[in-house]
Amino acid sequence: MTTVIKRDADRFMKELRAHYGDVWKIPTSKYLLQPDFVVVDPKSGKKTKVSFVSLDDGEVVGIVYDELG
């Protein structure tokens, strides 16, 4: 199930970059077929889907995202 976060999407992505070294915009990523969460900007309505990429042992190695129409 995808979690929806209502927050400024640009600021949210900047904060993710501050805490995780690898954050990529990859629209065709298979990880975005079922994103971990969707960030919705309450003012503009802009939506960004975000997924964590992890190894088999659960270690997060990166984050992929794409903006929704």
C-alpha positions as a Markdown table, in Angstrom:
| # | Residue | x | y | z |
|---|---|---|---|---|
| 1 | Met | 0.0 | 0.0 | 0.0 |
| 2 | Thr | 1.3 | 3.4 | -1.0 |
| 3 | Thr | 1.5 | 6.1 | 1.7 |
| 4 | Val | 0.5 | 9.7 | 0.8 |
| 5 | Ile | 2.4 | 12.5 | 2.4 |
| 6 | Lys | 1.0 | 16.1 | 2.1 |
| 7 | Arg | 4.0 | 18.3 | 2.0 |
| 8 | Asp | 6.0 | 20.6 | -0.3 |
| 9 | Ala | 7.4 | 18.1 | -2.8 |
| 10 | Asp | 10.5 | 20.1 | -3.7 |
| 11 | Arg | 11.5 | 20.6 | -0.1 |
| 12 | Phe | 10.8 | 17.0 | 0.7 |
| 13 | Met | 13.2 | 15.8 | -2.1 |
| 14 | Lys | 15.9 | 18.2 | -0.8 |
| 15 | Glu | 15.6 | 16.7 | 2.6 |
| 16 | Leu | 15.9 | 13.2 | 1.2 |
| 17 | Arg | 19.0 | 14.2 | -0.6 |
| 18 | Ala | 20.5 | 15.6 | 2.6 |
| 19 | His | 20.0 | 12.2 | 4.3 |
| 20 | Tyr | 20.6 | 9.7 | 1.5 |
| 21 | Gly | 23.5 | 9.9 | -0.9 |
| 22 | Asp | 21.9 | 8.4 | -4.0 |
| 23 | Val | 18.6 | 10.0 | -5.1 |
| 24 | Trp | 17.8 | 9.6 | -8.8 |
| 25 | Lys | 14.9 | 10.8 | -11.0 |
| 26 | Ile | 14.3 | 7.6 | -13.1 |
| 27 | Pro | 10.8 | 7.7 | -14.6 |
| 28 | Thr | 11.0 | 4.2 | -16.1 |
| 29 | Ser | 12.3 | 2.5 | -12.9 |
| 30 | Lys | 10.6 | -0.8 | -12.1 |
| 31 | Tyr | 10.6 | 0.3 | -8.4 |
| 32 | Leu | 8.1 | 3.1 | -9.2 |
| 33 | Leu | 5.4 | 0.6 | -10.4 |
| 34 | Gln | 4.4 | 0.3 | -6.8 |
| 35 | Pro | 5.9 | 3.4 | -5.0 |
| 36 | Asp | 6.6 | 3.4 | -1.3 |
| 37 | Phe | 4.9 | 6.8 | -1.0 |
| 38 | Val | 3.5 | 9.7 | -3.0 |
| 39 | Val | 4.2 | 13.2 | -1.9 |
| 40 | Val | 1.4 | 15.7 | -2.7 |
| 41 | Asp | 2.0 | 19.4 | -2.5 |
| 42 | Pro | -1.2 | 20.8 | -0.9 |
| 43 | Lys | -0.7 | 24.3 | -2.5 |
| 44 | Ser | 0.2 | 23.3 | -6.1 |
| 45 | Gly | -1.2 | 19.8 | -6.3 |
| 46 | Lys | 2.1 | 18.6 | -7.6 |
| 47 | Lys | 2.6 | 14.8 | -7.0 |
| 48 | Thr | 5.9 | 12.9 | -6.8 |
| 49 | Lys | 6.1 | 9.2 | -6.4 |
| 50 | Val | 9.1 | 7.8 | -4.4 |
| 51 | Ser | 10.5 | 4.4 | -3.8 |
| 52 | Phe | 13.4 | 3.1 | -1.7 |
| 53 | Val | 15.9 | 0.8 | -3.4 |
| 54 | Ser | 17.2 | -1.8 | -1.0 |
| 55 | Leu | 19.4 | -4.9 | -1.0 |
| 56 | Asp | 18.2 | -8.3 | -0.1 |
| 57 | Asp | 19.3 | -7.7 | 3.5 |
| 58 | Gly | 17.2 | -4.6 | 3.8 |
| 59 | Glu | 19.9 | -2.0 | 3.5 |
| 60 | Val | 18.7 | 1.1 | 1.6 |
| 61 | Val | 21.1 | 1.9 | -1.2 |
| 62 | Gly | 19.2 | 4.6 | -3.0 |
| 63 | Ile | 16.0 | 6.4 | -3.7 |
| 64 | Val | 14.2 | 6.7 | -7.1 |
| 65 | Tyr | 11.5 | 9.2 | -7.8 |
| 66 | Asp | 9.4 | 10.7 | -10.6 |
| 67 | Glu | 6.9 | 13.5 | -10.8 |
| 68 | Leu | 3.3 | 12.6 | -11.8 |
| 69 | Gly | 1.5 | 14.5 | -14.5 |
